[in-house]
Structures are given as structure tokens and as C-alpha cells.
Amino acid sequence: MLKRYQMPSRRETWTVIGGIAVFLILTGIFIGFRSEHFLMAILYVALFFAGLPTRKLAVALLPFVVFAISYDWMRICPNYMVNPIDVEGLYNAEKSLFGVMDGGVLVTPCEYFSVHHWSVADLFAGIFYLCWVPVPIAFGVWLYLTKARNVYLRFAMVFLLVNLIGFVGYYIHPAAPPWYAMNYGFEPILNTPGNVAGLGRFDELTGWNVFEGIYGRNANVFAAVPSLHAAYMVVALAYAIIRKCRWYVIALFSIIMVGIWGTAIYSGHHYVIDVLLGIGCALIGIFIFEKVLMKLNWFHRFFDRYYRYIS
């Protein structure tokens, strides 16, 4: 026998419709519509109203939705309008702390790899960097579908928290990536287009132009500190360990994590400093959530209600 379709409550219906309307109106006014805005709205509405199982999934995905909207809305007030852009100071700090000698000249690791690179490394670098968002999100979906929803919700909330901490870092210290200093020098040039940097070698090897498509849409290149590329797999690995995943999952996540760290530097997208701060950002986010927020009665009650809804 087919189960009867269960409608959302009136309050749930108007909350979702109102939220989608506010999102579209504010996006249209302050940013301008792109096709993905409408696609995201349509998909979310479809998930929410299709039935109870998909409605629970739609609610469970809210931390990732908030992350995507928050990232997009940083276009409203770019970080370089809040604080000065650091190009030379970060470059000199990197050279001082992690510089390497190349032909008798002290250079940053990114400068070294821009000259010394290898096809096999270029191939693996591209593969690792393509994992930085899809693997954590796929891991979250897997947690949800395997009924580990308490761990899923903790992971999703920490993922959002780590991003918000990173976004605050962008505004506190706007900073140029290594490729910017190598291509443009130390003078900040606003509205500089995104650059594939060393990842372009992967595109050339495969003929896919995948990174050209990704970085060509980058709205703000002065958001290199901290490296959230370095943070995401730290969060995924931490909750894979908490979930007591198989050893080979832990090993795979560890390899991908270290591979992304190395690629960030090898490709010229991040300094070692950026990567270390990204790792620190992830660890701080995990600590704040697990040891501070989850100890607060009001937050724990909110978490429990959220968990019961999606279970």
C-alpha cells in the first residue's frame, strides 16, 4: 500500500517560502541573479515539498545551504573594502619562515614549484584539489543516509562554523595568494580576475579546463588567509574518526587531506602560512563546537530538536 503524502505544516510551508523569497530578493538587489540562484531555490523547494523523507533531507542540508549563501553574499561587501590588502607582508613572512634556496636565491616554496614541476605531480595535484569540497559533502551525505545522523549534524554544523570563522579571517586580514605576487607584484589591483595558477597544468594535461571554469568565476582573489582548502578535510577526517569508520576510509581521507595541503602550495594558490592557519581554523572550529557550544544548555536543546526533526 502506498503511504499517504504528508504535507508540511503551515508554519513550515510559510517559513520555507518566506526564506526562499527573502534570499532571492536580497540576492537580486545586492548581487544580481545567476542561473545557479534559481536552480538552488527550485531544488530546495522540490526537496522540501516532495515528501517527508526529502523534507528531512532538505532541513538536514541547511548548514551547507547557509554556507553557500554566506560565501556568495560576501560579494556585497568585499573584504578589501574593510581592511587593507596584504601582499608584500605575507610574501616576506613566507620567505622568512619557509623560504628555500634555488640557484643561490631565497624564494618561497610556491615560487620554487612554479619553476620546478612535474607532470605526475600536476596530475595528482588536480585530482586532490577536485576533492576539497565534493569529498566532505559526499561524506556528510553518507553519514546521513547510513542513519549516523547525530554525527552528520555535528559534522555539518562544524563545517559551517569553520567556514564562518574563515570568512571572518578574510575580512580581518585580506591577503593575496602567491600567484598574485608572482604575476602582479606587491601593488593591490582591485577586481583582479581569478587565476588557475599551477592548476592550469592539470587542465593542459587532461584537456578538461575544469579549473579554468572554477577560478574564472572567483569574485575575490584577496581571500587567501586562512586556506579553507586546507580546513575541510581536517573536519571530514575528525568526524570519520568519531564515526569509527573503517581504517581504509581514515587512510584515504588522510591521504586526500595531505594531498590538498601539498597541492595548495605546489599550485601557487596558498602559502604554507595560509595552509597552517586553515588547519588551525578547522581545529578551532571543532573545539568551539564540541567543547563550548555543545556544553551550553540553549544550544544543546536546539541541537536536540534539530536532530529529532531529521531523524
C-alpha contacts under 8 A as a table, 3 or more apart, distances in Angstrom:
res1	aa1	res2	aa2	distance
5	Y	51	G	6.34
5	Y	52	L	7.83
6	Q	51	G	6.37
6	Q	52	L	6.31
7	M	49	F	7.43
7	M	51	G	7.29
7	M	52	L	7.78
8	P	12	E	5.93
8	P	13	T	6.09
8	P	49	F	7.29
8	P	52	L	7.89
9	S	12	E	5.13
9	S	13	T	6.12
10	R	13	T	5.04
10	R	14	W	6.20
11	R	14	W	5.38
11	R	15	T	6.01
12	E	15	T	5.08
12	E	16	V	6.21
13	T	16	V	5.42
13	T	17	I	6.17
14	W	17	I	5.03
14	W	18	G	5.66
15	T	18	G	5.18
15	T	19	G	5.92
16	V	19	G	5.06
16	V	20	I	6.09
16	V	45	V	7.70
17	I	20	I	5.25
17	I	21	A	6.10
18	G	21	A	5.05
18	G	22	V	6.12
19	G	22	V	5.19
19	G	23	F	6.12
20	I	23	F	5.06
20	I	24	L	6.18
20	I	41	A	6.46
21	A	24	L	5.23
21	A	25	I	6.04
22	V	25	I	5.16
22	V	26	L	5.99
23	F	26	L	5.47
23	F	27	T	5.94
24	L	27	T	5.10
24	L	28	G	5.91
24	L	37	H	7.46
24	L	38	F	7.97
25	I	28	G	5.16
25	I	29	I	6.18
26	L	29	I	5.13
26	L	30	F	5.96
26	L	31	I	7.79
27	T	30	F	5.45
27	T	31	I	5.18
27	T	32	G	5.96
27	T	33	F	6.58
27	T	73	W	7.63
28	G	31	I	5.78
28	G	32	G	4.43
28	G	33	F	5.28
29	I	32	G	6.27
30	F	76	I	6.05
31	I	73	W	7.41
31	I	75	R	6.82
31	I	76	I	6.33
33	F	37	H	6.43
33	F	38	F	7.91
34	R	37	H	5.57
34	R	38	F	7.33
35	S	38	F	5.58
35	S	39	L	6.29
36	E	39	L	4.79
36	E	40	M	5.90
37	H	40	M	5.32
37	H	41	A	6.32
38	F	41	A	5.08
38	F	42	I	6.05
39	L	42	I	5.18
39	L	43	L	6.07
40	M	43	L	5.23
40	M	44	Y	6.10
41	A	44	Y	5.25
41	A	45	V	6.18
42	I	45	V	5.24
42	I	46	A	6.06
43	L	46	A	5.05
43	L	47	L	6.12
44	Y	47	L	5.13
44	Y	48	F	6.10
44	Y	58	A	6.46
45	V	48	F	5.11
45	V	49	F	6.13
46	A	49	F	5.49
46	A	50	A	5.74
47	L	50	A	5.45
47	L	51	G	7.55
47	L	54	T	5.13
47	L	55	R	5.80
47	L	57	L	7.46
47	L	58	A	5.79
48	F	51	G	6.94
48	F	52	L	7.83
48	F	54	T	6.04
48	F	55	R	4.11
48	F	56	K	7.60
48	F	57	L	7.92
48	F	58	A	5.61
48	F	59	V	7.75
49	F	52	L	7.85
49	F	54	T	7.68
49	F	55	R	6.41
50	A	54	T	6.30
50	A	55	R	7.04
51	G	54	T	5.56
51	G	55	R	5.94
52	L	55	R	4.87
52	L	56	K	6.19
53	P	56	K	5.29
53	P	57	L	6.44
54	T	57	L	4.85
54	T	58	A	6.07
55	R	58	A	5.00
55	R	59	V	6.30
56	K	59	V	5.18
56	K	60	A	6.06
56	K	309	Y	6.89
56	K	310	I	4.78
56	K	311	S	7.61
57	L	60	A	4.89
57	L	61	L	6.14
57	L	310	I	6.93
58	A	61	L	5.22
58	A	62	L	6.70
59	V	62	L	5.37
59	V	310	I	6.95
60	A	63	P	7.34
60	A	153	L	7.31
60	A	310	I	6.15
61	L	64	F	5.51
61	L	65	V	6.33
61	L	156	A	7.93
62	L	65	V	4.83
62	L	66	V	6.01
63	P	66	V	5.16
63	P	67	F	6.20
63	P	156	A	5.92
63	P	157	M	5.97
63	P	159	F	7.79
63	P	160	L	5.76
64	F	67	F	4.95
64	F	68	A	6.25
64	F	156	A	7.00
64	F	159	F	7.91
64	F	160	L	6.68
65	V	68	A	5.17
65	V	69	I	6.22
66	V	69	I	5.16
66	V	70	S	5.93
66	V	160	L	7.53
67	F	70	S	5.15
67	F	71	Y	6.13
67	F	160	L	5.75
67	F	163	N	7.00
67	F	164	L	7.78
68	A	71	Y	5.26
68	A	72	D	6.23
69	I	72	D	5.09
69	I	73	W	5.98
70	S	73	W	5.13
70	S	74	M	6.45
71	Y	74	M	5.52
71	Y	75	R	7.94
71	Y	167	F	7.87
72	D	75	R	6.08
73	W	76	I	5.51
73	W	77	C	7.87
74	M	77	C	5.72
74	M	78	P	5.87
74	M	79	N	7.66
75	R	78	P	5.41
75	R	219	A	6.95
75	R	220	N	7.79
77	C	81	M	6.77
78	P	81	M	5.67
78	P	82	V	7.44
78	P	220	N	7.20
79	N	82	V	5.33
79	N	83	N	6.66
79	N	170	Y	6.29
79	N	171	Y	4.63
79	N	172	I	7.89
79	N	174	P	6.03
79	N	222	F	7.68
79	N	223	A	7.71
80	Y	83	N	5.48
80	Y	84	P	5.99
80	Y	85	I	5.95
80	Y	171	Y	7.34
80	Y	174	P	5.92
80	Y	222	F	7.23
81	M	84	P	7.60
82	V	171	Y	6.46
82	V	172	I	7.86
83	N	171	Y	6.74
83	N	172	I	6.63
83	N	173	H	6.71
83	N	174	P	6.59
84	P	173	H	7.53
84	P	174	P	6.60
85	I	173	H	7.13
85	I	174	P	4.85
85	I	175	A	5.30
85	I	176	A	7.09
85	I	188	P	6.70
85	I	222	F	7.08
86	D	89	G	5.99
86	D	90	L	6.33
86	D	173	H	7.18
86	D	174	P	6.12
86	D	175	A	4.57
86	D	176	A	6.34
87	V	90	L	5.79
87	V	91	Y	6.32
87	V	175	A	5.96
87	V	176	A	5.27
87	V	177	P	7.88
87	V	181	A	6.66
87	V	186	F	5.37
87	V	187	E	7.32
87	V	188	P	7.14
88	E	91	Y	5.02
88	E	92	N	6.08
88	E	181	A	7.66
88	E	186	F	5.32
89	G	92	N	5.26
89	G	93	A	6.13
90	L	93	A	5.05
90	L	94	E	6.11
90	L	175	A	7.49
91	Y	94	E	5.21
91	Y	95	K	6.26
91	Y	108	T	7.74
91	Y	178	P	7.36
91	Y	181	A	7.58
92	N	95	K	5.06
92	N	96	S	6.00
93	A	96	S	5.05
93	A	97	L	6.06
94	E	97	L	5.26
94	E	98	F	5.53
94	E	99	G	6.52
94	E	108	T	6.37
94	E	271	Y	6.72
94	E	272	V	7.06
94	E	273	I	6.56
95	K	98	F	5.45
95	K	99	G	4.11
95	K	100	V	7.67
95	K	106	L	7.28
95	K	107	V	6.14
95	K	108	T	4.91
96	S	99	G	5.82
98	F	108	T	6.69
98	F	109	P	7.09
98	F	272	V	7.41
99	G	106	L	5.96
99	G	107	V	5.32
99	G	108	T	4.61
99	G	109	P	6.20
100	V	106	L	5.51
100	V	107	V	5.51
100	V	108	T	6.19
100	V	109	P	6.37
100	V	112	Y	7.58
101	M	104	G	5.69
101	M	105	V	5.32
101	M	106	L	4.53
101	M	107	V	6.19
102	D	105	V	5.24
102	D	106	L	6.33
102	D	107	V	6.75
102	D	112	Y	6.93
107	V	111	E	6.00
107	V	112	Y	6.42
108	T	111	E	5.18
108	T	112	Y	6.33
109	P	112	Y	4.98
109	P	113	F	6.25
109	P	265	I	7.03
109	P	266	Y	7.56
109	P	271	Y	7.71
109	P	272	V	7.99
110	C	113	F	5.21
110	C	114	S	6.13
110	C	178	P	6.65
110	C	265	I	5.68
110	C	266	Y	5.94
110	C	267	S	7.09
110	C	268	G	4.98
110	C	270	H	7.86
110	C	271	Y	6.89
111	E	114	S	5.10
111	E	115	V	6.79
111	E	178	P	7.99
111	E	182	M	7.46
111	E	268	G	7.49
112	Y	115	V	5.57
112	Y	116	H	6.04
113	F	116	H	4.68
113	F	117	H	5.58
113	F	266	Y	5.63
113	F	267	S	7.41
113	F	268	G	7.73
114	S	117	H	6.64
114	S	198	G	6.93
114	S	266	Y	7.58
114	S	267	S	7.42
114	S	268	G	7.15
117	H	121	A	7.11
117	H	122	D	7.29
118	W	121	A	5.28
118	W	122	D	6.10
119	S	122	D	4.91
119	S	123	L	6.18
119	S	201	R	7.94
119	S	205	L	7.79
120	V	123	L	5.15
120	V	124	F	6.35
121	A	124	F	5.22
121	A	125	A	5.83
122	D	125	A	5.04
122	D	126	G	6.31
122	D	198	G	7.86
122	D	199	L	7.21
122	D	201	R	6.14
122	D	202	F	5.51
123	L	126	G	5.41
123	L	127	I	6.46
123	L	202	F	5.51
123	L	205	L	7.31
124	F	127	I	4.97
124	F	128	F	6.07
125	A	128	F	5.23
125	A	129	Y	6.15
125	A	199	L	7.41
125	A	202	F	7.60
125	A	259	G	7.14
125	A	260	I	7.43
125	A	262	G	7.92
125	A	263	T	5.12
125	A	266	Y	7.82
125	A	267	S	7.61
126	G	129	Y	5.18
126	G	130	L	6.16
126	G	199	L	6.23
126	G	202	F	5.57
126	G	263	T	7.80
127	I	130	L	5.28
127	I	131	C	6.76
128	F	131	C	5.32
128	F	132	W	7.07
128	F	256	I	6.04
128	F	259	G	5.73
128	F	260	I	5.41
128	F	263	T	7.18
129	Y	132	W	5.51
129	Y	259	G	7.96
129	Y	260	I	5.67
129	Y	263	T	6.82
129	Y	264	A	7.87
130	L	133	V	7.42
130	L	134	P	7.37
131	C	134	P	5.39
131	C	135	V	5.27
131	C	256	I	7.41
132	W	135	V	6.31
132	W	136	P	7.13
132	W	229	H	6.08
132	W	232	Y	6.67
132	W	233	M	6.86
132	W	260	I	7.00
133	V	136	P	5.69
133	V	137	I	6.26
133	V	232	Y	7.22
134	P	137	I	5.24
134	P	138	A	5.84
135	V	138	A	5.03
135	V	139	F	5.99
135	V	233	M	7.99
136	P	139	F	4.97
136	P	140	G	6.21
136	P	232	Y	6.74
136	P	233	M	6.47
136	P	236	A	5.57
137	I	140	G	4.97
137	I	141	V	6.26
138	A	141	V	5.07
138	A	142	W	6.11
139	F	142	W	5.00
139	F	143	L	6.21
139	F	236	A	7.22
140	G	143	L	5.09
140	G	144	Y	6.29
140	G	152	Y	5.82
140	G	155	F	7.12
140	G	156	A	6.93
141	V	144	Y	5.04
141	V	145	L	6.12
141	V	152	Y	7.91
142	W	145	L	5.15
142	W	146	T	6.01
143	L	146	T	5.33
143	L	147	K	6.45
143	L	148	A	5.10
143	L	149	R	6.34
143	L	151	V	7.12
143	L	152	Y	5.30
144	Y	147	K	5.38
144	Y	148	A	5.78
144	Y	149	R	5.14
144	Y	152	Y	5.75
145	L	148	A	7.50
146	T	149	R	7.85
147	K	311	S	7.69
148	A	151	V	5.61
148	A	152	Y	6.08
148	A	243	R	7.83
149	R	152	Y	4.60
149	R	153	L	5.92
149	R	307	Y	7.14
149	R	310	I	7.61
149	R	311	S	6.64
150	N	153	L	5.31
150	N	154	R	6.37
150	N	307	Y	6.44
151	V	154	R	5.14
151	V	155	F	6.05
151	V	239	Y	7.10
151	V	242	I	7.70
151	V	243	R	6.71
152	Y	155	F	5.07
152	Y	156	A	6.03
153	L	156	A	5.06
153	L	157	M	6.03
153	L	307	Y	7.02
154	R	157	M	5.28
154	R	158	V	6.06
155	F	158	V	5.18
155	F	159	F	6.01
155	F	235	V	7.24
155	F	236	A	7.37
155	F	239	Y	6.30
156	A	159	F	5.01
156	A	160	L	6.33
157	M	160	L	5.11
157	M	161	L	6.09
158	V	161	L	4.84
158	V	162	V	5.93
158	V	235	V	7.45
158	V	285	G	6.22
158	V	286	I	6.06
158	V	289	F	6.49
159	F	162	V	5.32
159	F	163	N	6.36
159	F	232	Y	7.18
159	F	235	V	6.81
160	L	163	N	5.18
160	L	164	L	6.27
161	L	164	L	5.08
161	L	165	I	6.19
161	L	285	G	6.02
161	L	289	F	7.94
162	V	165	I	5.10
162	V	166	G	6.14
162	V	231	A	7.72
162	V	281	C	6.31
162	V	282	A	5.63
162	V	284	I	7.85
162	V	285	G	5.00
162	V	286	I	7.75
163	N	166	G	4.94
163	N	167	F	6.07
163	N	228	L	7.14
164	L	167	F	4.97
164	L	168	V	6.25
165	I	168	V	5.17
165	I	169	G	6.38
165	I	281	C	6.87
165	I	285	G	7.37
166	G	169	G	4.92
166	G	170	Y	6.38
166	G	225	V	7.73
166	G	226	P	6.02
166	G	227	S	7.82
166	G	228	L	6.68
166	G	278	G	7.65
166	G	281	C	6.69
167	F	170	Y	4.99
167	F	171	Y	6.62
168	V	171	Y	5.26
168	V	172	I	6.18
169	G	172	I	5.01
169	G	173	H	5.95
169	G	174	P	7.77
169	G	225	V	6.58
169	G	226	P	6.46
170	Y	173	H	5.45
170	Y	174	P	5.17
170	Y	175	A	7.52
170	Y	222	F	7.87
170	Y	223	A	5.28
170	Y	224	A	7.32
170	Y	225	V	6.07
170	Y	226	P	7.14
171	Y	174	P	5.78
173	H	225	V	7.07
174	P	222	F	5.54
174	P	223	A	5.73
174	P	224	A	7.43
174	P	225	V	7.11
175	A	222	F	4.87
175	A	223	A	5.71
175	A	224	A	5.57
175	A	225	V	6.12
176	A	180	Y	6.09
176	A	181	A	7.21
176	A	221	V	6.55
176	A	222	F	4.57
176	A	223	A	6.66
176	A	224	A	5.92
177	P	180	Y	5.53
177	P	181	A	7.09
177	P	221	V	7.22
177	P	222	F	6.89
177	P	223	A	7.65
177	P	224	A	5.35
177	P	268	G	7.35
177	P	269	H	5.56
177	P	270	H	5.58
177	P	271	Y	7.23
178	P	181	A	5.41
178	P	182	M	6.38
178	P	268	G	5.39
178	P	269	H	5.88
178	P	270	H	5.95
178	P	271	Y	6.35
179	W	182	M	4.98
179	W	183	N	5.99
179	W	195	N	7.77
179	W	197	A	6.13
179	W	268	G	5.34
179	W	269	H	6.27
180	Y	183	N	5.18
180	Y	184	Y	5.57
180	Y	185	G	6.96
181	A	184	Y	5.41
181	A	185	G	4.52
181	A	186	F	5.73
182	M	185	G	6.04
184	Y	187	E	7.23
189	I	192	T	6.00
191	N	219	A	7.83
191	N	220	N	7.18
192	T	220	N	7.75
192	T	221	V	6.95
193	P	216	G	6.90
193	P	218	N	7.09
193	P	219	A	7.47
193	P	220	N	7.82
193	P	221	V	7.21
194	G	215	Y	5.14
194	G	216	G	5.29
194	G	217	R	6.90
194	G	218	N	5.21
194	G	219	A	7.32
194	G	220	N	7.45
194	G	221	V	5.97
195	N	212	E	7.63
195	N	215	Y	5.80
195	N	216	G	6.70
196	V	199	L	5.35
196	V	200	G	5.33
196	V	211	F	6.05
196	V	212	E	5.89
196	V	215	Y	5.79
196	V	216	G	7.76
197	A	200	G	5.89
197	A	267	S	6.17
197	A	268	G	6.08
197	A	269	H	6.88
198	G	201	R	5.82
198	G	202	F	7.85
198	G	266	Y	7.23
198	G	267	S	4.03
198	G	268	G	5.99
198	G	269	H	7.85
199	L	202	F	5.34
199	L	203	D	6.85
199	L	211	F	6.63
199	L	267	S	5.67
200	G	203	D	5.00
200	G	204	E	6.25
200	G	209	N	7.72
200	G	211	F	6.78
200	G	212	E	7.07
201	R	204	E	4.98
201	R	205	L	6.16
202	F	205	L	5.06
202	F	206	T	6.16
203	D	206	T	5.32
203	D	207	G	5.29
203	D	208	W	5.41
203	D	209	N	4.68
203	D	210	V	6.43
203	D	211	F	6.72
203	D	212	E	7.58
204	E	207	G	5.21
204	E	208	W	7.57
204	E	209	N	7.35
206	T	209	N	7.86
209	N	212	E	5.18
209	N	213	G	6.46
210	V	213	G	5.29
210	V	214	I	6.47
211	F	214	I	4.85
211	F	215	Y	5.93
211	F	216	G	7.93
212	E	215	Y	5.52
212	E	216	G	5.60
213	G	216	G	5.32
213	G	217	R	6.80
214	I	217	R	5.83
214	I	218	N	7.16
215	Y	218	N	5.08
218	N	221	V	6.71
220	N	223	A	6.52
221	V	224	A	7.27
223	A	226	P	7.70
224	A	227	S	5.82
224	A	269	H	7.77
224	A	270	H	6.48
224	A	274	D	6.65
225	V	274	D	5.16
225	V	277	L	7.17
225	V	278	G	7.48
226	P	274	D	4.96
226	P	275	V	6.77
226	P	276	L	7.92
226	P	277	L	5.13
226	P	278	G	4.67
226	P	281	C	7.32
227	S	230	A	5.42
227	S	231	A	6.79
227	S	270	H	6.88
227	S	274	D	5.08
227	S	275	V	5.23
227	S	276	L	7.92
227	S	277	L	6.74
227	S	278	G	4.47
227	S	279	I	7.86
228	L	231	A	4.74
228	L	232	Y	6.35
228	L	275	V	8.00
228	L	278	G	5.39
229	H	232	Y	6.14
229	H	233	M	8.00
229	H	260	I	7.04
229	H	261	W	7.60
229	H	264	A	7.48
229	H	275	V	7.88
229	H	278	G	7.38
230	A	233	M	6.87
230	A	234	V	7.33
230	A	257	M	7.28
230	A	260	I	6.49
230	A	261	W	5.52
230	A	264	A	7.74
230	A	275	V	5.51
230	A	276	L	7.83
230	A	278	G	5.29
230	A	279	I	5.85
231	A	234	V	5.34
231	A	235	V	6.66
231	A	278	G	5.00
231	A	279	I	5.03
231	A	280	G	7.83
231	A	281	C	6.69
231	A	282	A	5.04
232	Y	235	V	5.33
232	Y	236	A	6.38
232	Y	282	A	7.17
233	M	236	A	4.76
233	M	237	L	5.83
233	M	253	F	6.96
233	M	254	S	7.98
233	M	256	I	7.47
233	M	257	M	5.22
234	V	237	L	5.17
234	V	238	A	6.09
234	V	257	M	6.73
234	V	279	I	6.90
234	V	282	A	6.38
234	V	283	L	7.70
235	V	238	A	5.13
235	V	239	Y	6.37
235	V	282	A	6.21
235	V	283	L	7.79
235	V	286	I	7.35
236	A	239	Y	5.40
236	A	240	A	6.05
236	A	253	F	7.55
237	L	240	A	4.96
237	L	241	I	6.23
237	L	250	I	6.62
237	L	253	F	5.90
237	L	254	S	6.86
238	A	241	I	5.27
238	A	242	I	6.33
239	Y	242	I	4.67
239	Y	243	R	5.87
240	A	243	R	5.01
240	A	244	K	6.16
240	A	245	C	5.49
240	A	249	V	7.69
240	A	250	I	6.64
241	I	244	K	4.89
241	I	245	C	6.10
241	I	250	I	6.92
242	I	245	C	7.82
245	C	249	V	6.26
245	C	250	I	6.72
246	R	249	V	5.37
246	R	250	I	6.56
247	W	250	I	5.09
247	W	251	A	6.08
248	Y	251	A	4.85
248	Y	252	L	5.93
249	V	252	L	5.04
249	V	253	F	6.07
250	I	253	F	5.23
250	I	254	S	6.08
251	A	254	S	5.06
251	A	255	I	6.22
252	L	255	I	5.17
252	L	256	I	6.20
253	F	256	I	5.11
253	F	257	M	5.94
254	S	257	M	5.04
254	S	258	V	6.20
255	I	258	V	5.32
255	I	259	G	5.89
256	I	259	G	4.89
256	I	260	I	6.06
257	M	260	I	5.26
257	M	261	W	6.38
258	V	261	W	5.02
258	V	262	G	6.20
259	G	262	G	5.16
259	G	263	T	6.00
260	I	263	T	4.97
260	I	264	A	6.03
261	W	264	A	5.33
261	W	265	I	6.86
261	W	275	V	6.45
262	G	265	I	5.44
262	G	266	Y	5.94
263	T	266	Y	4.77
263	T	267	S	5.59
264	A	267	S	5.63
264	A	268	G	6.44
264	A	269	H	5.31
264	A	270	H	5.16
264	A	271	Y	7.54
264	A	275	V	7.52
265	I	268	G	5.27
265	I	269	H	6.20
265	I	270	H	5.21
265	I	271	Y	5.69
265	I	272	V	6.42
266	Y	269	H	7.85
267	S	270	H	7.85
268	G	271	Y	7.35
270	H	273	I	7.86
270	H	274	D	5.76
270	H	275	V	6.69
271	Y	274	D	5.14
271	Y	275	V	6.53
272	V	275	V	5.12
272	V	276	L	6.23
273	I	276	L	5.22
273	I	277	L	6.18
274	D	277	L	5.18
274	D	278	G	6.10
275	V	278	G	4.96
275	V	279	I	6.25
276	L	279	I	5.11
276	L	280	G	6.18
277	L	280	G	4.88
277	L	281	C	5.98
278	G	281	C	4.89
278	G	282	A	6.38
279	I	282	A	5.22
279	I	283	L	6.36
280	G	283	L	5.10
280	G	284	I	6.00
281	C	284	I	5.18
281	C	285	G	6.10
282	A	285	G	5.11
282	A	286	I	6.25
283	L	286	I	5.18
283	L	287	F	6.14
284	I	287	F	5.07
284	I	288	I	6.02
285	G	288	I	5.21
285	G	289	F	6.16
286	I	289	F	5.31
286	I	290	E	6.00
287	F	290	E	5.35
287	F	291	K	5.43
287	F	292	V	7.17
288	I	291	K	5.57
288	I	292	V	4.97
288	I	293	L	6.21
289	F	292	V	5.69
289	F	293	L	4.86
289	F	294	M	6.06
290	E	293	L	6.35
290	E	294	M	5.44
290	E	295	K	7.63
291	K	294	M	6.25
291	K	295	K	6.35
292	V	295	K	5.31
292	V	296	L	6.76
293	L	296	L	5.34
293	L	299	F	6.20
293	L	300	H	7.45
294	M	297	N	7.59
294	M	299	F	6.29
294	M	300	H	5.35
295	K	299	F	7.74
295	K	300	H	6.85
296	L	299	F	5.40
296	L	300	H	6.02
297	N	300	H	5.09
297	N	301	R	6.13
298	W	301	R	5.20
298	W	302	F	6.29
299	F	302	F	4.97
299	F	303	F	6.07
300	H	303	F	4.96
300	H	304	D	6.11
301	R	304	D	5.11
301	R	305	R	6.25
302	F	305	R	5.25
302	F	306	Y	6.16
303	F	306	Y	5.09
303	F	307	Y	6.03
304	D	307	Y	5.02
304	D	308	R	6.10
305	R	308	R	5.17
305	R	309	Y	6.25
306	Y	309	Y	5.24
306	Y	310	I	6.55
307	Y	310	I	5.44
307	Y	311	S	6.06
308	R	311	S	5.19
